Amino acid sequence: MLGTLGILESLWHRRFLHSIPVRVHVNGTRGKSGVTRLIAAGLRAGGLRTCAKTTGTLPRMIFPDGREYPVFRPSRANVIEQLRVVRAAARMEVDALVVECMALQPSLQSLCELKLVQATHGVITNARADHLDVMGPEVEDVARALAGTVPVGTQLFTAEQRHLSVFAQAARDRNCRLVAVDDDDIAQVTWDELERFPYVEHPDNVALALRVCAALGIDRQTALRGMWRAQPDPGVMT
């Protein structure tokens, strides 16, 4: 009986997933929540009906009209929470879902991508020396763990440069096109553009979000206007 229920739940989840044309899975050491919000805001400004879910200081579900609500957790955080997020987004008949990866264990990061999200556009912000007790002991090991969310057969966007070769290898293994945001892309984000944000935002995060929006047909100025209006993650420096 439990096996049958599991199979049915898997089939329903796959059906919900495939009803959402654009699925963006955001991972990385720093800036995941901010980049999730930036991408979602840019897509909304471009006319895509978009939901987003962050797992930052306070987990939030962001609806197509920009309103957001806390994610209810009856106990501690669990990656199965993403099933509810996908189901809710599918029932709102969204064009796009931007979701932050909430796993730390390398095996769970891979599970989140391959089974729960199956992204059309993967994003890895960066790889830094954090959570070394789980993903370490070295920073390159962190990059390898994050590479678990490289999608299969689609696209990966990253602003990481030091450990780019790790993501390049994972992209080759999963037949995924790698789009690297480099110093030239970051330099195109001007101080005037950064000053339009009502909080402190990093140019590499903006450049990364703009590349994802551009890949989805949203022009730079439209995406930026949406990003400037976006509500920041709770606890961000203003």
Secondary structure as GFF3:
##gff-version 3
##sequence-region A 1 238
A	DSSP	alpha_helix	2	18	.	.	.	ID=ss1
A	DSSP	beta_strand	22	27	.	.	.	ID=ss2
A	DSSP	alpha_helix	32	45	.	.	.	ID=ss3
A	DSSP	beta_strand	50	54	.	.	.	ID=ss4
A	DSSP	beta_strand	60	62	.	.	.	ID=ss5
A	DSSP	beta_strand	68	70	.	.	.	ID=ss6
A	DSSP	alpha_helix	81	91	.	.	.	ID=ss7
A	DSSP	beta_strand	96	100	.	.	.	ID=ss8
A	DSSP	alpha_helix	106	111	.	.	.	ID=ss9
A	DSSP	pi_helix	112	117	.	.	.	ID=ss10
A	DSSP	beta_strand	121	124	.	.	.	ID=ss11
A	DSSP	alpha_helix	132	135	.	.	.	ID=ss12
A	DSSP	alpha_helix	139	146	.	.	.	ID=ss13
A	DSSP	three_ten_helix	147	149	.	.	.	ID=ss14
A	DSSP	beta_strand	155	158	.	.	.	ID=ss15
A	DSSP	alpha_helix	164	173	.	.	.	ID=ss16
A	DSSP	beta_strand	177	180	.	.	.	ID=ss17
A	DSSP	alpha_helix	183	187	.	.	.	ID=ss18
A	DSSP	alpha_helix	191	195	.	.	.	ID=ss19
A	DSSP	alpha_helix	203	215	.	.	.	ID=ss20
A	DSSP	alpha_helix	220	229	.	.	.	ID=ss21
###
